[in-house]
Structures are given as C-alpha cells and as structure tokens.
Amino acid sequence: MSRKARIITCSEEDRIQLDALVHSRTSEARLVERAKMVMACLEGEPVQDIAQRFQTRPNTVIDWRDRFAANGVDGLFDEPRSGRPVIHGVEFRDQVLQLLGTPPPAGQAHWDGPALAKVLDVPPDAVWRMMRKEGICLSRQRSWCVSTDPEFTAKAADIVGLYLNPPENALVFCVDEKPSIQALERKIGYVESSDGKIVRGYKSTYKRHGTLTLFAALQVATGAIKAQTAALKRRVEFLEFMDHVVADVPEEKEIHVIVDNYCIHKKNHDWLTKHPNVTFHFTPTSASWLNMVEIWFGIFTRKALRGASFKNIEELRVAIEAFISAYSPTAKPFVWRKREVKGSQIRDTIVNLCN
C-alpha cells in the first residue's frame, strides 16, 4: 500500500507571498523553482509528478515542502553557511598595508600585485582580492596641487564669492588661454582589437603643421563663451582679446575678470586705466583650478581635439571655431563645486587611509 503525500496548508498572507515569488521575474531562479514546487504541493499534485516535472529527486520536493510548512516563505531561502575557512584574513590585510608603506623592491618605482605576493609568499590573486576589498587601485593615479600662497584664503574667497554671489548688475568673466594647440595630421579611423572589440584608432606617427593659441572668456552667469585664436600668447594678443571681450559691454557696467598669475595677465595698468569698469581678480598661486574656464577647456579638448587630424593651421582654426559655434546655442552656466582635499589624503600613509 503506497504512502499518502502529506497535505500542507498555509495562511492567506503566505499564499500571496508565494504566488508573488512564483511569478517574479527578478528573484533568483532557484527560489522561483522552489516556490513552484511548494505551490504544486498546495494544489495536491503528487510528489513524484512534481519531482519529474522539475527534474529533481522526490526527497528534494519533500524537503522544501516541509520547510515551507514550518517557516512559510522564509523557509525557501538558503540558510547561512560557514563557507570556506578564511585563509587570508585581517592579519594578511595588515601585512599588505604595512608593506605598501615601505620602499618598493629594487628596480621598481612602486609596488604592484606580483611584487607584494612575492615578498609575502602568497598567490597574486590573494593580494588582488584583498586590495579590491579595501578599494586600493595601485595602477590608478591622482595628482594634487596644494597652493602655498599666504593669501590663499582671501583670494579664493574673493573668486568663489564672484561665482556664488556676484555683484548686482555686473558681469563676471573667467579668462585664460590654451597655448600651443598642435595641428597634427595623422590617419584616424576604427580598428578591431585582439578581443574582437571595435575601437577608435589612430596612427602613432604624425606630421606637425604648427600651433595656435586659443584665448577664451567664460561668462559665469550664462556659460556663454567668447574666444579668439592667435599665433602667439604675448601680452599684446591677450589685451587684443580683452578688447574683444569688453567691446559690447556698456562702459558704465562693472566687469570682473578672473585670471591666473601668468605674466601676461599682470602689469596691465595702462589697459585697466582705459577701462575703469574692469577689475582683474587673480587666483592664488598654484590654484588655477579655481578658474572655471578650465572646465570649458576640458570639454573643448575632449570633443574637438582628442583623436582629430588637421592638415594645416587653417583646418585647426576652422575646427575650433566650428566647435564654439556648435557649443554656444546650448551653453549653460557651470555650477561651482569643489571636493575638499583633506590633509590626511596628502600626508598620511595608506595604513591610516584604510583604517
């Protein structure tokens, strides 16, 4: 005489959760399969038939049925497991971090995974796993520039104040130049890499056809750009560009110009005397990043210069003017923000950064 299958019941709340799991398209496939087994049991289907349909053993169906009967939907989830014993734990982590704070092996400028693994006598994978967990990327680099200007606070506050709270009825411009833009001619196109990916490619050899300097003024309130190219970056070219910047502005309107400490930006007393409505504001020493036109120069470089080819200076000039013409109709003001560089990020060892 065959044994009768155990009949289970559940609350309405558990059935609703079970039905949601059965029809889920985002849950793990194994959870959905377990829910379907239990639902079939609730509907009275024989265990043998359920096992055959899901290509598993009858005992497996019985186990999930009983766990659901005892714990509801929570019983269908895996119980915590101990997993493999930790081989490279906290002590290993501390060893790696301590080693990173010591001089690298002879002949190397810095530590890398294989070098660390060799010293610690462990597989390189163990080192990489630990560093990924700690967020340490030895192949990536960041630079920083710390201003030593004794008047840094006052100068920075003056410039940031112009960004966040400019004088009423005044114009604020960020002005700088991008010198020595090369007109490089080389073959460019698309190539297939060894892994089958299609990437942009360019020939490593090229021809130089001279350089141009681009002067640019970013109007802080609107994001609009005024620009002018020149063969050189002397004081005379800079003042010619400033004449272009202020040409359309009424003489009675205040103009505040943010510039860095490059020599051609200074000692322009005669020009400023002729334009009493213009005031120059100088960024602190080694802090040209306070000038927001640098943001625009970055956009310009990525979109118009990187990977481009120019047969002569005139082609380069046309490309620059074309980019500015395309950029201007959709220009928007930049929102000033600057992530603070904490002292510990500069002075402290990697051990302190990770603790």
Secondary structure, 3 states (H helix, E strand, C coil): CCCCCCCCCCCHHHHHHHHHHHCCCCCCHHHHHHHHHHHHHHCCCCHHHHHHHCCCCHHHHHHHHHHHHHHHHHHHCCCCCCCCCCCCCHHHHHHHHHHHCCCCCCCCCCCCHHHHHHHHCCCHHHHHHHHHHHCCCCCCCCCCCCCCCCCHHHHHHHHHHHHHCCCCCEEEEEEEEEEEEEEEECCEEEEECCCCCEEEEECCCCEEEEEEEEEEEEECCCCCEEEEEECCCCHHHHHHHHHHHHCCCCCCCEEEEEECCCHHHCCCHHHHHHCCCEEEEECCCCCHHHCCHHHHHHHHHHHHHCCCCCCCHHHHHHHHHHHHHHHHHHCCCCCCCCCCCCHHHHHCCHHHHCC
